Amino acid sequence: MQSYLVGGAVRDQLLELPVKDRDWVVVGATPAQMLAQGFQQVGSDFPVFLHPESKEEYALARIERKAGKGYKGFVCDASADVSLEDDLLRRDLTINAIAQDAHGNYIDPYGGLADIEARILRHVSDAFVEDPLRVLRVARFAARYASLGFQVAPETMALMRSMADSGELDTLVAERVWQELHKALCSARPDIFISTLREAGALKTVLPEVDALFGVPQTEQYHPEVDTGVHLLMVLQQAAALDLSPAARYACLLHDLGKGTTPKSEWPRHIGHERRSARLADSVSKRLKVPADFARLAALVGEWHLHSHRALELNAKSLLRLFQRLDCFRRPEWLKEFVLACKADARGRKGFEQRDYPQADYLMSALQSCARVEVADLQKQGLTGLALGEAISAERLKRLQQFIQQHRENTNA
């Protein structure tokens, strides 16, 4: 019975990156032997155990055989005679199929060390095609390690295309798609995740609403990059550069979906795309079962991002309406998330990457100017219910008018 460090811990250690989780594979053991040593069994699909002290995961070496469609269609063999090489063979990429023994020696039967040196994401075996989730995983690794120069091997990309063409990706469940998407959005290059899926022909299955943006033109005056899909990739780059929250990055991904449904006869204009974007964002969020806050922010950014871009031109009524729709008076933190996503959108254009976005500070200051209304003073006047609400809105409107006037005077001084 021997234990080996495997997977991401070995890979990131070799890449001199921080190691977050350490996973182990155990060769030559049975579940009974693991339990006898104090390990706690978790999971029902195959034998995985938690170490009695470190709580790190120890999985029995196993072989997986395809027995049905989808990523769940596997039969697992975790008997004591499964070798380390057998276990590593079932893994997705060679860089994830390296093990390290207790003495620090690397066991690398499938060329992972060479591929780390060459910065190549390459599948371990043709069994790669048996798990459709691997298409998303490779795209995520491409996004995560793009800054290190990693690229998908041509033969692996060919397999990914064949998987996309086969219809296997249709079997992916929403929770797994969202899990991979969330991790990719949090990476240094979320745009690479989208472009890799598109190159593999998988984006049209996983996120058809996003795929529909590529090839759709925009007015060159405002979008020198023209192509809406290219704009989206640039926005995602900005979202990472600005270190946006995961929810704001998700909003950036979906902010322009409505442009993918504009009739060709109306190109390159996209009148009314904001509301269409919000509706499509809601549809995507429901399909992928994303967290409620993610879904809400994505819909708000889709519908109101042009208001942010035109913030300095808006009158007091329009500003108040924007703040009310964003629910900023109850949750002021929403405005920061919103304006940062809009900033990424504004900068995600050819030649605009370093432009200032004064609208962000302007909107934050405008909200601050009208957020605190002394409700108690209004209640002393006998106002309640609807009348009280109208009085609060009137006071906020008055303060916004004063804020706008003061801002213009300062600007023209």
C-alpha positions in Angstrom: 0.0 0.0 0.0 1.6 3.2 -1.2 0.4 6.9 -1.4 1.4 9.3 -4.1 0.7 13.1 -4.5 -1.1 13.6 -7.8 -2.9 16.1 -10.0 -2.9 19.8 -9.5 -0.6 19.9 -6.5 2.2 18.3 -8.5 1.5 20.4 -11.6 1.4 23.7 -9.8 4.4 22.8 -7.7 6.4 22.2 -11.0 5.1 25.5 -12.3 6.2 27.2 -9.1 2.7 28.3 -8.4 0.9 28.3 -5.0 -0.5 24.9 -4.2 -4.0 25.2 -2.7 -5.2 21.6 -2.4 -3.2 18.4 -2.1 -4.8 15.2 -3.5 -3.4 11.7 -3.1 -3.9 8.4 -4.8 -3.4 5.1 -2.9 -2.2 2.0 -4.7 -2.6 -1.6 -3.3 -5.3 -0.8 -0.7 -8.9 -1.8 0.0 -11.6 0.4 1.5 -11.5 -1.8 4.6 -7.7 -1.2 5.1 -8.3 2.6 4.7 -11.0 2.6 7.3 -8.9 0.5 9.7 -6.2 3.2 9.6 -8.7 5.8 10.6 -9.6 7.3 7.2 -13.1 8.6 6.8 -14.8 7.6 3.5 -16.6 10.3 1.6 -18.5 10.2 -1.7 -20.5 7.3 -3.2 -19.3 7.1 -6.8 -15.8 5.7 -6.0 -13.7 5.2 -2.8 -12.4 8.6 -1.6 -11.2 9.1 2.0 -10.2 11.9 4.2 -6.9 11.6 6.2 -7.7 11.4 9.9 -5.4 14.4 10.7 -4.7 16.5 7.6 -8.2 15.9 6.1 -6.6 15.8 2.7 -8.3 13.6 0.1 -6.9 10.1 -0.5 -8.5 8.2 -3.4 -7.9 4.5 -4.2 -6.3 4.1 -7.6 -9.0 3.3 -10.1 -9.9 2.6 -13.7 -12.9 4.1 -15.4 -14.7 2.5 -18.3 -17.3 4.2 -20.5 -20.7 2.6 -20.1 -23.1 5.3 -21.2 -23.5 8.9 -22.4 -22.3 11.9 -20.5 -19.7 12.4 -17.8 -21.6 10.1 -15.4 -21.6 7.2 -17.8 -18.7 5.4 -16.3 -18.1 2.1 -14.4 -15.3 2.4 -11.8 -12.8 -0.3 -10.8 -10.9 0.5 -7.6 -9.6 -2.9 -6.8 -6.3 -3.3 -5.0 -4.5 -4.5 -8.2 -5.0 -1.2 -10.1 -1.6 0.3 -10.7 -0.5 3.9 -10.5 0.0 4.0 -14.2 -3.5 2.7 -14.8 -4.9 5.5 -12.6 -2.8 8.2 -14.3 -3.9 7.0 -17.7 -7.6 7.9 -17.0 -6.7 11.6 -16.3 -7.4 14.3 -18.8 -4.1 16.1 -19.6 -0.5 14.9 -19.3 0.3 17.8 -17.0 -2.3 16.4 -14.6 -1.0 12.9 -14.9 2.2 13.2 -12.9 2.7 11.7 -9.5 5.2 12.2 -6.8 6.3 9.6 -4.2 7.2 10.0 -0.6 10.9 10.6 -1.5 10.1 13.4 -4.0 10.6 11.4 -7.1 8.3 12.1 -10.0 6.4 9.3 -11.8 5.6 10.5 -15.3 4.5 7.7 -17.6 2.7 9.9 -20.2 5.1 12.8 -20.8 3.7 15.4 -18.5 7.0 16.9 -17.5 8.0 17.5 -21.1 4.6 19.1 -21.8 5.0 21.4 -18.8 8.4 22.4 -20.2 7.0 22.9 -23.7 3.8 24.7 -22.3 1.5 22.2 -24.0 -2.0 21.1 -22.9 -2.2 17.6 -24.4 -4.6 14.7 -23.7 -3.3 11.6 -22.1 -5.1 9.1 -24.2 -8.0 8.7 -26.7 -10.2 7.9 -23.7 -10.3 11.8 -23.4 -13.3 11.7 -25.7 -15.3 9.7 -23.2 -15.9 12.6 -20.8 -17.5 15.8 -22.4 -16.7 17.9 -19.4 -13.0 17.7 -20.4 -13.7 20.1 -23.3 -14.6 22.8 -20.8 -11.7 21.8 -18.5 -9.1 22.2 -21.2 -10.6 25.6 -22.1 -10.4 26.5 -18.4 -6.7 25.4 -18.2 -6.0 27.4 -21.3 -7.4 30.4 -19.6 -5.7 29.8 -16.3 -2.2 29.2 -17.8 -2.3 31.5 -20.8 0.0 34.0 -19.1 2.6 31.2 -18.8 2.4 30.5 -22.6 0.4 27.3 -22.5 -1.5 26.3 -25.7 -3.8 23.4 -26.6 -2.0 20.7 -28.6 -3.4 20.5 -32.2 -4.3 16.8 -31.7 -6.2 17.6 -28.5 -8.1 20.5 -30.2 -9.0 18.0 -32.9 -10.5 15.6 -30.3 -12.4 18.5 -28.7 -13.9 19.4 -32.1 -15.0 15.8 -32.7 -16.6 15.8 -29.2 -18.5 19.0 -30.0 -19.6 17.6 -33.3 -20.8 14.3 -31.7 -23.4 15.9 -29.5 -21.8 14.6 -26.3 -21.7 18.1 -24.9 -25.5 18.1 -24.8 -25.3 15.7 -21.9 -23.5 18.1 -19.6 -25.6 19.2 -16.6 -26.0 22.8 -15.7 -24.2 22.6 -12.4 -21.0 21.3 -14.0 -21.0 23.8 -16.8 -21.5 26.6 -14.3 -18.7 25.3 -12.1 -16.2 25.3 -15.0 -17.5 28.7 -16.2 -17.2 30.3 -12.8 -13.6 29.0 -12.4 -12.7 30.3 -15.9 -14.2 33.7 -15.2 -12.0 34.0 -12.1 -8.9 33.2 -14.1 -6.4 35.8 -15.4 -7.6 35.3 -19.0 -11.3 34.5 -19.1 -11.4 35.6 -22.7 -9.2 32.6 -23.6 -11.9 30.2 -22.2 -14.5 31.6 -24.6 -12.1 31.7 -27.6 -10.9 28.2 -26.9 -14.5 26.8 -26.7 -15.3 28.7 -29.9 -12.3 27.3 -31.7 -13.4 23.8 -30.6 -16.9 24.4 -31.9 -18.2 23.9 -28.4 -19.3 27.5 -27.6 -22.5 27.2 -29.7 -23.6 24.3 -27.5 -22.5 25.6 -24.1 -23.3 29.3 -24.5 -25.1 29.7 -27.8 -26.2 33.3 -26.9 -22.5 34.2 -26.6 -21.5 32.4 -29.7 -24.1 34.4 -31.7 -22.2 37.6 -31.0 -19.3 36.7 -33.3 -19.5 38.1 -36.7 -22.1 40.7 -35.7 -20.9 44.2 -36.6 -21.2 47.4 -34.6 -20.8 51.0 -35.5 -17.1 51.6 -36.1 -17.3 55.1 -34.6 -18.0 53.7 -31.1 -16.5 50.3 -31.6 -13.3 50.4 -33.7 -13.0 46.6 -33.3 -16.4 46.3 -35.1 -17.1 42.7 -34.3 -19.3 42.2 -31.2 -17.6 39.0 -30.3 -14.2 40.6 -30.4 -15.5 43.4 -28.2 -16.8 40.8 -25.7 -13.3 39.2 -25.5 -11.8 42.6 -25.0 -14.3 43.3 -22.2 -13.4 40.1 -20.5 -9.7 41.0 -20.6 -10.6 44.3 -19.0 -12.7 42.6 -16.3 -9.6 40.6 -15.3 -7.3 43.5 -15.5 -9.6 45.6 -13.3 -9.8 42.6 -10.9 -13.6 42.6 -11.0 -15.6 40.3 -8.7 -16.8 36.9 -10.2 -20.4 38.3 -10.4 -19.2 41.4 -12.3 -17.2 39.3 -14.6 -20.2 37.2 -15.3 -22.2 40.4 -16.0 -19.5 41.4 -18.5 -19.8 38.1 -20.3 -23.6 38.6 -20.8 -23.9 42.4 -21.1 -24.3 42.6 -24.9 -26.3 39.4 -25.7 -29.1 41.4 -27.3 -26.8 42.4 -30.2 -26.8 38.7 -31.2 -30.5 38.9 -32.0 -30.5 42.2 -33.9 -31.9 41.6 -37.4 -29.2 41.8 -40.1 -31.2 44.6 -41.9 -30.5 46.8 -38.9 -26.8 46.2 -38.6 -24.5 47.8 -37.5 -27.0 49.6 -35.2 -28.5 47.7 -32.3 -31.5 49.8 -31.1 -33.1 48.3 -28.0 -30.4 45.7 -27.5 -30.3 46.5 -23.8 -33.6 45.0 -22.8 -33.0 42.1 -25.1 -29.6 41.6 -23.3 -31.3 41.6 -19.9 -33.9 39.0 -21.0 -31.3 36.7 -22.6 -29.0 37.1 -19.5 -32.0 35.9 -17.4 -32.5 33.0 -19.7 -28.8 31.9 -19.5 -28.8 32.3 -15.7 -31.8 30.1 -15.3 -30.4 27.5 -17.6 -27.1 27.4 -15.8 -28.6 27.7 -12.3 -26.3 30.5 -11.3 -26.5 32.2 -7.9 -29.2 34.8 -7.6 -26.9 37.8 -7.1 -24.9 36.8 -10.3 -28.1 36.6 -12.3 -29.5 39.9 -11.0 -26.3 41.9 -11.7 -26.0 40.4 -15.2 -29.5 41.5 -16.1 -29.0 45.0 -14.6 -25.7 45.5 -16.4 -27.3 44.3 -19.7 -30.2 46.7 -19.4 -28.6 49.7 -17.9 -25.0 49.9 -19.0 -25.6 52.6 -21.6 -27.0 54.8 -18.8 -23.7 54.4 -17.0 -21.8 55.4 -20.1 -24.0 58.5 -20.5 -24.1 59.3 -16.7 -22.7 62.8 -17.1 -25.6 63.7 -19.5 -28.4 62.3 -17.4 -30.8 64.6 -15.6 -31.8 64.1 -12.0 -34.9 62.0 -12.8 -32.9 59.6 -14.9 -30.2 59.2 -12.2 -32.8 58.6 -9.5 -34.6 56.0 -11.7 -31.2 54.2 -12.3 -30.4 54.1 -8.6 -33.9 52.8 -7.8 -33.7 50.1 -10.5 -30.3 49.0 -9.2 -31.7 49.0 -5.6 -28.8 51.1 -4.5 -30.6 52.7 -1.6 -31.0 49.3 0.1 -27.7 47.8 -1.2 -25.3 50.6 -2.1 -22.6 48.0 -2.9 -24.5 47.1 -6.0 -23.6 50.4 -7.7 -19.8 49.7 -7.3 -20.2 46.3 -9.0 -22.4 47.8 -11.7 -20.1 50.7 -12.6 -17.0 48.5 -12.6 -18.6 46.1 -15.1 -19.6 49.2 -17.2 -16.0 50.5 -17.0 -14.7 47.1 -18.4 -17.3 47.5 -21.2 -16.2 51.0 -22.0 -12.5 50.0 -22.0 -13.1 46.8 -23.9 -12.8 48.6 -27.3 -9.9 49.0 -29.6 -7.9 52.1 -28.7 -9.9 52.7 -25.5 -8.1 50.2 -23.2 -6.5 52.9 -21.1 -9.2 55.5 -21.2 -10.4 57.1 -18.0 -14.0 56.3 -16.9 -15.1 59.3 -14.9 -18.7 58.1 -14.9 -17.8 55.6 -12.2 -16.8 58.2 -9.6 -19.6 60.5 -10.8 -22.3 57.9 -10.1 -20.8 56.9 -6.8 -20.7 60.6 -5.7 -24.2 61.1 -7.0 -25.5 58.2 -5.0 -23.7 59.5 -1.9 -25.3 62.9 -2.3 -28.9 61.5 -2.0 -28.6 58.2 -0.2 -29.2 59.5 3.3 -32.6 61.1 3.8 -33.8 61.8 7.3 -36.9 59.7 7.3 -37.7 60.5 10.9 -38.1 64.2 10.0 -40.6 63.3 7.3 -42.5 61.0 9.6 -42.8 63.9 12.2 -44.8 65.7 9.5 -47.3 62.8 9.6 -46.2 61.2 6.4 -46.7 57.4 6.2 -46.9 54.7 3.5 -47.1 55.9 -0.1 -46.9 59.5 0.9 -43.7 58.9 2.8 -42.2 57.1 -0.1 -43.0 59.9 -2.5 -41.6 62.5 -0.1 -38.3 60.5 0.2 -38.0 60.3 -3.6 -38.8 64.0 -3.9 -36.0 64.8 -1.4 -33.6 62.6 -3.3 -34.5 64.2 -6.6 -33.9 67.6 -5.1 -30.4 66.6 -3.8 -29.5 65.1 -7.2 -30.5 68.3 -8.9 -28.2 70.2 -6.6 -25.4 67.6 -7.1 -25.7 68.0 -10.9 -25.7 71.8 -10.7 -22.7 71.8 -8.4 -20.8 69.3 -10.6 -21.4 71.5 -13.7 -20.3 74.6 -12.0 -17.1 72.9 -10.8 -16.4 71.6 -14.3 -16.9 74.9 -15.9 -15.0 76.9 -13.3 
